Amino acid sequence: MAQEKTTTSKALYMVFQLDNGKNFTLSIKDPKDDVSSEMVAPVMQMAVTKNVFLVGTARVTAAIDAYVRDTTKLDLNTEGV
């Protein structure tokens, strides 16, 4: 009988607007449990102000959103089905 396995993960997502009209999302695995908008917003603004990211030929023009996503994965272990 196959064993089911559950794993969880967490990531911080920071969404930026680019000068070509598209969005760029940066994800960071396993952020601190106490991460907050007060911690993330200044970092995102600094990335915009200092032109830290270049995505292809597009530059970051604005910080749009930041959120933490918790993900639970249930591996059904269906090998051979």
PyMOL commands that set and color helices and strands:
alter all, ss='L'
color gray80, all
select helices_A, chain A and resi 37-49
alter helices_A, ss='H'
color red, helices_A
select strands_A, chain A and resi 5-18+23-29+54-55+58-75
alter strands_A, ss='S'
color yellow, strands_A
deselect
rebuild
show_as cartoon
